[in-house]
Amino acid sequence: MKKAFLAAAACLFIATSLPSVQEEPLKVEASIRPLRVARGEEGQVVLKISVKPGFTVNSLPSFIIEFGDQTELIFPKNFYTASDLNLAVVEENGRPRLDLKIPIEIGFTVSPKATRGVTVLQGRVKYFATSAKDGWCLKSSAKFSARALIFAKVL
């Protein structure tokens, strides 16, 4: 009982001593273009990433976009790094950061065996953010999802 109390007190102390992030520093809005895609056709996932003021996102140690397991949309890779996507690195206050102002577009092909109807693509962006003002860094991830309507190709 005493050990459980001490462990709980230690966790509470650690949690209250960490920097307070009331809102995640990074937000991801995802969409699929075109919204209606036929089996065998190509499309794009468009990710609009916004970074909360006062934070920067670094390309190192890691910036990774991952897609969840699904069979309807076929991507050339399971995950993409900042260098895979040729994201620009700019210098701000003497420190490098990713320039995420331009939406990220990643191509896919609809599987010929895809089920007709609405499909939901899920994924996440793993990132490393820093706050120059508060002097701390954070390794975290932001989830996203997008919907597309798959239909049979008319010959």
Summary of the structure (lengths in Angstrom):
residues: 155
radius of gyration: 19.7
end to end distance: 70.7
largest distance: 72.3
contacts: 404
relative contact order: 0.27
helix: 10%
strand: 52%
